[in-house]
Amino acid sequence: RNDSFDADAFSRAANALFWRRATEVVQSAALQRVDLFDCVVCIDMCGDRHRVRPVPLGALAAFLDEAIGVDYTDGEHTEVVHERNRRNGALTALAYAPTGRPPPEETHQMILKTFPPNPGLSWRQ
């Protein structure tokens, strides 16, 4: 059993990755013609090539199932957080990474993140 997953370090790394790629996320949403406030920004920390991309809220469960094989069952909580963040002008993100634990244990760690409005970068394009 591998219990060495550091949730605090994971959260900090997800924040750093988001901010390094924030401009790309805004541009990606513009190219997809989606409003970032209708999306959850997925911070994929699996594998060598970390990715950060907007996923429409309604497609999140299917996306996670396809991307990492996780049956995402926390949709109701995500919707509540997403709506609160939208009202406050903040983005909702979901970071995920492998835990190193074999099934049936939790194979991936997931954490909801809130990114408040940033005066230096508009969430709208």
Protein Blocks (a to p, Z undefined) as FASTA:
>chain_A
ZZkbcfklmmmmmmmmmmmmmmmmmmmmmmnopafklpccdddfehjbdcdddddfklmm
mmmmmmnopacfklmmmmmmmmmmmmnopacddddddehiacfbdfbdcddddddddfkb
cfbZZ
